Amino acid sequence: MSLARQSEPGEVADLAALFGLPRAARQCRIVVAMSGGVDSSVVAALAAESGAEVIGVTLQLYDYGAATGRKGACCAGDDIRDARAVADRLGFAHYVFDHESAFREDVVERFADDYLAGRTPIPCIRCNMGPKFTDLLAMARELGADCLATGHYVRRVIGPGGPELHRAFDPARDQSYFLYGTTAQQLDYLRFPLGGLPKPEVRAIATRLGLGVAAKPDSQDICFVPDGDYARIVRAVRPEGARPGRIVHAETGAVLGTHGGVIHFTVGQRRGLEIGGQPEPLYVVGLDAETAEVRVGPRHLLAVGAARLTETNRIGPLPDAPLTAKVRSLAQPVPVTLDGSLGDGAEVAIRFAAPEYGVAPGQAAVIYAGERVVGGGWIAATERA
């Protein structure tokens, strides 16, 4: 059954247009980034159905024991075998490249260092900025591909100034927060065929084609962290991260308890403090990595009025329109204004129209104009409301 007819659930029309191919599909080559999950496997299936030559590429990024066999991981162990099985079934070449050393240095060690410094890291963005896009794009170009296609849920829309990055059709699956660092040059070459599809439709395509990953669970949490135990990974990479310290009330200075290392805490955390008997709920409001001090306080101390961003990126021109920002992937965009020029790595400040909670150094702030991703940067410091 061809995917090129829009007559039944699980079918997609006009595949050549879906991939933005510059000429007849049979004359084109598409490299597909395959993680071993259902999303990238369906992208590969759509690419093959278009009539283009398809090459699947998987980066082996880590091999950390239990993580390699954990359902919902990616780019290791069973996932590589799943990607190869899909390629074999669909009849195209599949290559695996060992990027474990670069991934460890660029993503895992930086993740650990951020935790040791009291920041809240987001390794998925670092991975997209590094191995996922920079390295894969270089490989795709070396292979003579017309484009690199991935299974990310975002939309690439051609605007007045060229390709733009937009949020996905399915808000529950939107991954634009993790891709704000995409450059205009990268976006010109990238394709995101799933951005206009709901997840059930993607699984329907996989089921109809008989792909073994059709019911495979989605990736959960951070791929290289088995069972969500971040502290264990940090201790393995940076053993000094388990230095104990004091838990101090941010307003009174009173010592309320002790802890086993700042790596166990992030700003905004409430559970796991083990300091009962307080007259009101207390949250982590600050971390001092040098003194190994965890500062706690009432919720109002988490209110942030502004944040300073570093290493900023801009995708396309800055629009003369209201801007919003997300400081967490699952947060709703909130109105902001910018102080400074976004992009080219410059520092800028964002000011929230109303106090925002749960904003911490190490997170990313992603700027939107409606559905379009304007850019963003890393939060280096915050200013209390």
VOKOL-546574 format. One record per residue (C-alpha): x, y, z. Coordinates in steps of 0.1 Angstrom, whole numbers, padded with zeros to 4 digits, always signed. Layout:
# residues N
XYZ...
//
This chain:
# residues 385
+0000+0000+0000+0014+0034-0009+0017+0062+0016+0012+0087-0012-0026+0085-0010-0045+0104+0016-0074+0079+0017-0070+0061+0050-0057+0068+0085-0019+0064+0085-0014+0076+0049+0004+0108+0039-0001+0128+0007+0026+0144-0015+0057+0130+0000+0081+0149-0023+0066+0182-0009+0068+0168+0026+0106+0165+0023+0110+0197+0003+0129+0179-0024+0145+0202-0051+0137+0179-0080+0120+0145-0088+0123+0122-0058+0139+0094-0077+0168+0118-0084+0173+0127-0047+0191+0112-0018+0177+0116+0018+0198+0108+0049+0176+0100+0079+0188+0103+0115+0176+0071+0130+0175+0067+0168+0157+0034+0168+0124+0048+0179+0090+0049+0161+0093+0085+0150+0126+0083+0131+0116+0049+0117+0084+0064+0102+0104+0093+0088+0126+0067+0071+0096+0049+0058+0081+0081+0044+0114+0089+0027+0117+0055+0011+0080+0056+0000+0087+0090-0018+0110+0072-0042+0142+0089-0031+0173+0070-0022+0175+0066+0015+0204+0062+0038+0198+0057+0075+0225+0070+0100+0226+0062+0137+0251+0077+0161+0260+0054+0190+0263+0080+0217+0267+0060+0249+0269+0025+0264+0261+0028+0301+0250-0006+0313+0213-0006+0322+0206+0024+0300+0213+0005+0268+0185-0020+0275+0160+0004+0290+0128+0009+0270+0124+0044+0259+0161+0052+0255+0178+0060+0222+0211+0057+0203+0225+0026+0221+0221-0011+0225+0186-0024+0215+0178+0009+0198+0206+0005+0172+0194-0030+0165+0158-0017+0161+0170+0010+0136+0189-0016+0116+0159-0039+0115+0137-0011+0101+0163-0003+0074+0165-0040+0065+0128-0043+0062+0125-0012+0040+0155-0021+0020+0179+0008+0024+0215+0012+0037+0221+0019+0074+0253+0030+0090+0263+0033+0127+0289+0058+0137+0306+0056+0171+0303+0091+0187+0305+0080+0223+0337+0099+0231+0325+0132+0217+0291+0127+0233+0307+0121+0267+0328+0152+0265+0303+0176+0249+0271+0164+0267+0276+0140+0296+0306+0157+0312+0290+0191+0307+0258+0178+0323+0278+0167+0353+0297+0200+0355+0265+0220+0354+0251+0200+0383+0283+0205+0403+0280+0242+0397+0245+0243+0410+0228+0248+0376+0199+0230+0361+0212+0214+0329+0193+0205+0297+0215+0180+0279+0191+0173+0251+0196+0209+0237+0234+0204+0240+0231+0172+0221+0210+0188+0193+0236+0216+0190+0264+0191+0189+0263+0155+0178+0227+0154+0166+0229+0183+0141+0265+0195+0137+0280+0160+0132+0250+0145+0114+0247+0174+0090+0284+0171+0081+0279+0133+0075+0248+0139+0053+0266+0164+0032+0296+0141+0028+0271+0114+0016+0258+0137-0011+0223+0140+0004+0198+0166-0006+0186+0169+0030+0188+0154+0064+0155+0143+0079+0148+0137+0116+0119+0126+0137+0116+0158+0157+0081+0172+0162+0086+0207+0148+0076+0224+0115+0099+0239+0089+0079+0267+0072+0091+0288+0043+0086+0324+0052+0095+0357+0035+0131+0355+0046+0135+0318+0040+0130+0287+0062+0115+0293+0097+0112+0270+0126+0076+0267+0140+0060+0247+0168+0045+0213+0159+0009+0208+0150+0004+0186+0180+0012+0208+0211+0016+0177+0233+0045+0165+0211+0061+0199+0202+0099+0198+0206+0107+0233+0194+0121+0242+0229+0150+0218+0223+0159+0231+0188+0162+0269+0194+0199+0266+0187+0194+0256+0151+0211+0279+0127+0196+0293+0095+0222+0274+0075+0212+0241+0093+0175+0248+0089+0180+0252+0052+0192+0216+0050+0170+0200+0077+0136+0184+0072+0110+0176+0099+0083+0155+0082+0064+0147+0114+0058+0183+0125+0023+0184+0110+0012+0150+0123-0003+0139+0156+0015+0110+0173-0013+0085+0169-0011+0090+0131+0026+0083+0132+0020+0050+0151-0007+0041+0125+0018+0045+0097+0043+0023+0115+0016-0004+0122+0004-0004+0086+0039-0009+0074+0046-0037+0099+0075-0019+0116+0086-0037+0147+0089-0004+0166+0052+0006+0160+0043+0001+0197+0077+0010+0211+0075+0034+0241+0086+0070+0236+0119+0082+0249+0116+0092+0286+0137+0117+0305+0174+0119+0296+0186+0091+0273+0218+0084+0291+0204+0084+0326+0190+0050+0336+0159+0051+0359+0161+0089+0361+0189+0087+0387+0208+0119+0376+0230+0119+0408+0244+0085+0400+0256+0096+0366+0271+0127+0380+0289+0108+0407+0303+0084+0381+0316+0112+0360+0326+0136+0388+0330+0117+0421+0336+0149+0440+0299+0159+0434+0288+0140+0465+0303+0165+0490+0279+0171+0519+0268+0205+0531+0242+0225+0549+0206+0233+0542+0200+0270+0551+0169+0291+0552+0174+0319+0526+0156+0345+0547+0166+0338+0583+0200+0321+0577+0190+0293+0601+0206+0259+0594+0178+0235+0589+0197+0203+0581+0224+0187+0560+0225+0170+0526+0246+0146+0507+0256+0169+0478+0242+0197+0457+0239+0173+0428+0207+0160+0444+0189+0193+0441+0176+0218+0415+0160+0252+0420+0123+0249+0426+0125+0214+0441+0103+0207+0472+0105+0170+0478+0136+0152+0492+0147+0181+0515+0139+0160+0547+0135+0191+0569+0101+0185+0584+0085+0206+0611+0085+0239+0592+0055+0263+0595+0052+0265+0556+0063+0245+0526+0099+0252+0516+0115+0250+0482+0151+0251+0469+0156+0287+0460+0194+0287+0454+0225+0265+0453+0260+0276+0462+0283+0250+0447+0315+0264+0462+0302+0261+0498+0280+0231+0490+0251+0251+0505+0214+0245+0496+0193+0275+0503+0156+0270+0508+0126+0294+0514+0089+0300+0508+0075+0299+0473+0075+0337+0468+0113+0336+0467+0111+0316+0435+0094+0345+0416+0116+0358+0389+0111+0391+0370+0140+0389+0346+0168+0367+0334+0201+0372+0317+0207+0350+0286+0241+0340+0272+0252+0322+0240+0220+0334+0223+0209+0323+0188+0184+0339+0165+0166+0322+0137+0156+0347+0110+0148+0384+0116+0134+0396+0149+0098+0404+0142+0080+0436+0152+0054+0416+0171+0047+0405+0207+0072+0380+0220+0067+0351+0244+0092+0328+0261+0094+0293+0275+0118+0285+0303+0109+0248+0305+0099+0224+0277+0064+0217+0291+0057+0253+0302+0033+0276+0285+0049+0305+0267+0045+0338+0287+0048+0374+0275+0083+0389+0276+0103+0418+0263+0140+0418+0252+0167+0441+0263+0195+0437+0238+0202+0422+0204+0194+0385+0203+0217+0362+0183+0254+0358+0174+0261+0346+0209+0254+0380+0225+0240+0385+0260+0205+0398+0263+0180+0402+0291+0144+0390+0290+0118+0406+0312+0087+0388+0322+0054+0406+0320+0044+0388+0353+0065+0370+0378+0076+0336+0365+0084+0306+0388+0109+0278+0384+0135+0298+0364+0170+0287+0372+0205+0292+0358+0214+0264+0333+0180+0262+0318+0172+0276+0283+0148+0304+0275+0133+0300+0241+0117+0330+0224+0086+0328+0202+0066+0351+0180+0033+0333+0178+0041+0298+0165+0075+0307+0152+0107+0301+0171+0127+0333+0171+0157+0319+0190+0169+0318+0226+0198+0314+0250+0211+0299+0282+0199+0314+0315+0231+0326+0332+0214+0346+0361+0180+0356+0373+0165+0387+0390+0139+0382+0416+0105+0398+0410
//
